Amino acid sequence: MTFQKDSVDSRSDNLRADITKFDTELAEDFKSQMSIAPFLSRKIVSFQGNKSKPAYNWYKYKEAYSAGLVEYFLSNYEGGTQGKVLDPFAGIGTTLFAASEQDIHADGIELLPIGQEIIQSRIMLQKGLSTNDTDKLEWWISSQPWKGYPERTPFSTFRITEGAYPSDTVESIERYRGAMHQESEKIKAILRLALLCVLESISYTRKDGQYLRWDARSGKIRPGTKPFDKGEILSFDFAIIAKLKEILSYITSHQTPITLFPILHTESNIRLFPGSCLEILPTLETESYTAIMTSPPYCNRYDYTRTYALELAMLGLKHEDVCSLRQEMLSCTVENREKDLLNICPNWEPYIDVANNQKLLNSINAYLENEKSLGRLNNNSIPRMVRGYFSEMACVIGECFRVLKPNARLFMVNDNVRYAGIGISVDLILSDIARKLGFEVEKILVVPGKKGNSSQQMGMYGRIPLRKCVYVWRRR
Ligand SMILES: C[S@@+](CC[C@H](N)C(=O)[O-])C[C@H]1O[C@@H](n2cnc3c(N)ncnc32)[C@H](O)[C@@H]1O
């Protein structure tokens, strides 16, 4: 018995030793590119940096980065402000709108319908509203026509969103949706945007990374968990009026002169491609972008389709839609099954090979498989998720290389992760893949973090607990 246990542990120790060896080698390899970047505060690389930025802060998308980050990278690197920018994981469009404000054309790809809806509404608002439209919004704020509106328009729910709101809030939402029907498409879109922006604040839930957390007042208490209190739950009337005022004040302060008729002030320089970047990237023209600024989902098991379930239900998705959406998302949850990447694009074989031959990744995969066979993983699908994440990212990186013009840069925000006691240096692995696909890795900028991020430790092969980084790669 003892012998068996020892041999099991020694195999595990050997696999860990391999990881340490390859990680150290790769960190040594990228030593001159990797540095702590004091200007990259946690705030600027996260949604926090948008907190007081009108329009960017209407909808709280915790996975977003700040407009300031985009402005910084586009304006501090040669070529960033000319031509056309792409974000293959556009989220709520931070890259797109921040680029557009600098008069740069921007294309974005986004799969999650809530991100698409926010982007489309903002593009529509960029084009301006007529005085009739703004008067109408003012009327909605002052008259609150949903109150006592006779018809209620119900919204869909699925298992994980059932009972998400107090019953009087459900009634108000349904009457609001009913009253919206008589409005023009434009006004409807703004009213829908405002509704989507307040859902979390009027619900019993709070977005919490991997799932929705439920306040104990909902009556949904998970056995064995401490009852959760999210704090104040806003009334529908209060929340929606505040949001409509916020949107209206932005519209009126950003559009001059306001005209009586709905003319287009400017054509938007933003294009949204709704769908999966795995499907859409191969359709984009070769060497057509002067920069890519993006942040893919992290390999951290966060499930956007669960976290944003309230919004997806309000947008009319059904349970089956959400399940297939989850499979289309870049693999970063244990539920993602393996994608048939070569079926999506037969040209991707070399990209997949690069991921399959990445030494550090292989040692991580071997270790995770071994832990799985010993029953020591808290979820047996973690190895599949990790493998899928890097194969899919290799294809995304290969496509990004193809669509960038020579010498153009790709800026990527991403986090390292940890599973089964080992840190996965996502930054080093993706940078190595990028290098093998033809990029020059110019910088791996480490966001200064918690304890342990000292420069001495950086000197020790940069093995800092769970680095958050911005990678700067240049297409050769
Ligand atoms: C970290 S967030 C990006 C946030 C964005 N930088 C912003 O500021 O709003 C990653 C995004 O990738 C999207 N996504 C996941 N899989 C995708 C896919 N296959 N194609 C396109 N977008 C995808 C997610 O829905 C999410 O919005």
The ligand as a MOL file (V3000), in Angstrom:
LIG
                    3D

  0  0  0     0  0            999 V3000
M  V30 BEGIN CTAB
M  V30 COUNTS 27 29 0 0 0
M  V30 BEGIN ATOM
M  V30 1 C -13.5040 39.5200 -20.9990 0
M  V30 2 S -14.9460 39.7590 -21.9330 0 CHG=1
M  V30 3 C -14.5410 41.1380 -22.9440 0
M  V30 4 C -15.0320 42.4310 -22.3820 0
M  V30 5 C -14.7160 43.6290 -23.2500 0
M  V30 6 N -13.2820 43.8600 -23.2980 0
M  V30 7 C -15.4130 44.8540 -22.7180 0
M  V30 8 O -14.7350 45.7810 -22.2810 0
M  V30 9 O -16.6410 44.8750 -22.6980 0 CHG=-1
M  V30 10 C -14.9130 38.4260 -23.0690 0
M  V30 11 C -16.0700 38.4250 -24.0370 0
M  V30 12 O -15.9120 37.3790 -24.9810 0
M  V30 13 C -17.2070 36.9400 -25.3430 0
M  V30 14 N -17.0870 35.6410 -26.0130 0
M  V30 15 C -16.9360 34.4100 -25.4660 0
M  V30 16 N -16.8270 33.4840 -26.4210 0
M  V30 17 C -16.8960 34.1370 -27.6080 0
M  V30 18 C -16.8150 33.7280 -28.9540 0
M  V30 19 N -16.6610 32.4440 -29.2850 0
M  V30 20 N -16.9170 34.6800 -29.9090 0
M  V30 21 C -17.0740 35.9860 -29.6010 0
M  V30 22 N -17.1690 36.4210 -28.3390 0
M  V30 23 C -17.0730 35.5170 -27.3490 0
M  V30 24 C -17.9510 36.9290 -24.0370 0
M  V30 25 O -19.3410 36.9510 -24.2450 0
M  V30 26 C -17.4300 38.2040 -23.3930 0
M  V30 27 O -18.2560 39.2890 -23.6710 0
M  V30 END ATOM
M  V30 BEGIN BOND
M  V30 1 1 1 2
M  V30 2 1 2 3
M  V30 3 1 2 10
M  V30 4 1 3 4
M  V30 5 1 4 5
M  V30 6 1 5 6
M  V30 7 1 5 7
M  V30 8 2 7 8
M  V30 9 1 7 9
M  V30 10 1 10 11
M  V30 11 1 11 12
M  V30 12 1 11 26
M  V30 13 1 12 13
M  V30 14 1 13 14
M  V30 15 1 13 24
M  V30 16 1 14 15
M  V30 17 1 14 23
M  V30 18 2 15 16
M  V30 19 1 16 17
M  V30 20 1 17 18
M  V30 21 2 17 23
M  V30 22 1 18 19
M  V30 23 2 18 20
M  V30 24 1 20 21
M  V30 25 2 21 22
M  V30 26 1 22 23
M  V30 27 1 24 25
M  V30 28 1 24 26
M  V30 29 1 26 27
M  V30 END BOND
M  V30 END CTAB
M  END
